[in-house]
Amino acid sequence: MKFLITGGAGFIGGHLTEALISAGHSVIVIDNLSTGSLDNLRDVQNSNNFSFIEDDILYSDKLNEIIEKVDFIYHLAAAVGVELVVNDPIRTIETNVHGTEKVLKIAAKLNKKIIIASTSEVYGKSNKSSFSENDDLLIGPSTHSRWSYACSKLLDEFFAMAYFRSNKTQVTITRFFNTVGPRQTGRYGMVIPRFVSSAVKNKTISVYGDGSQTRCFCHVFDTVRALIKLSEEDNIAGKIFNIGGTYEISILDLAKKVIELSNSKSDIKFIPYSEAYEEGFEDMMRRVPNVDLIKSKIGWNADLSLDEIIKDVVNSSE
């Protein structure tokens, strides 16, 4: 098959490109390199089954021509990371909403199958023990730019479902829960690479808030495996799937685990949210996925443990 990956020079996109080419598929990557990097594609750059187009999907006049050539689209292009979202909310909204709208419109016209990457952020401030795909969503106020990312991705989902209902566009949504692994940068606030970067240098690890907020993490290899299996599956159009690990850990305990597994001498410092991000910043206190739906559909579970995730990030940073 021939795949298009928008945002394919990003962290997840690079690993997905490698896996697809290793399986014998052809891949076209389009990326403007605003947050992605060609380093994420260095292992496939000489493959005859790979081509790269540096362009912005928002403004590209080649997108129709590119999509016409492929069998399947992974739409991963998006603003990434809490820090970027807070510091540049206009870019976040424009990239996520208008970029998805453009790709989706062409995919629908050309009758192409597409997976659109969404996020666990859409579950908002709910404190449920775990989140299922059909749960109600509790988003914070528009006065806090932190929620612009969740709302923009949620609008992407509404676009996708509207196209599915209106003309049976073969579109599927995946909600990622903290995908982590080698080559991920901590530049935009991703917590494990940020912690590891400090730990391997024996520098102070900054924990935002009091560290009691909990998260679950999923190795990028497991996420990629889920994405590929979904592309091989029939009857997934119009559906939403959580993709994430289910082991829950507090951010403070995560920092301690990173120190332990990296043999670091780092200490831990608590930073108020108002100092780390902006005044009035709101965080989600829990974010645990229910993955029963994707397990029942394709038999998928996250196989790699949190310890394995951290060790892989440590090894790739050395």
Stockholm file with secondary structure:
# STOCKHOLM 1.0

chainA/1-318         MKFLITGGAGFIGGHLTEALISAGHSVIVIDNLSTGSLDNLRDVQNSNNFSFIEDDILYSDKLNEIIEKVDFIYHLAAAVGVELVVNDPIRTIETNVHGTEKVLKIAAKLNKKIIIASTSEVYGKSNKSSFSENDDLLIGPSTHSRWSYACSKLLDEFFAMAYFRSNKTQVTITRFFNTVGPRQTGRYGMVIPRFVSSAVKNKTISVYGDGSQTRCFCHVFDTVRALIKLSEEDNIAGKIFNIGGTYEISILDLAKKVIELSNSKSDIKFIPYSEAYEEGFEDMMRRVPNVDLIKSKIGWNADLSLDEIIKDVVNSSE
#=GR chainA/1-318 SS CEEEEETTTSHHHHHHHHHHHHTTCEEEEEECCSSCCGGGGTTTTTCTTEEEEECCTTTCSSHHHHHHTCSEEEECCCCCSHHHHHHCHHHHHIIIIIHHHHHHHHHHHHTCEEEEEEEGGGGBTCCCSSBCTTSCCBCCCTTSGGGHHHHHHHHHHHHHHHHHHHHCCCEEEEEECCEECTTCCSTTCCHHHHHHHHHTTTCCEEEETTSCCEEECEEHHHHHHHHHHHHTCSSCTTCEEEECCCCEEEHHHHHHHHHHHTTCCCCEEEECHHHHTCTTCCCCSCCCBCCHHHHHHHCCCCCSCHHHHHHHHHHHHC
#=GC SS_cons         CEEEEETTTSHHHHHHHHHHHHTTCEEEEEECCSSCCGGGGTTTTTCTTEEEEECCTTTCSSHHHHHHTCSEEEECCCCCSHHHHHHCHHHHHIIIIIHHHHHHHHHHHHTCEEEEEEEGGGGBTCCCSSBCTTSCCBCCCTTSGGGHHHHHHHHHHHHHHHHHHHHCCCEEEEEECCEECTTCCSTTCCHHHHHHHHHTTTCCEEEETTSCCEEECEEHHHHHHHHHHHHTCSSCTTCEEEECCCCEEEHHHHHHHHHHHTTCCCCEEEECHHHHTCTTCCCCSCCCBCCHHHHHHHCCCCCSCHHHHHHHHHHHHC
//
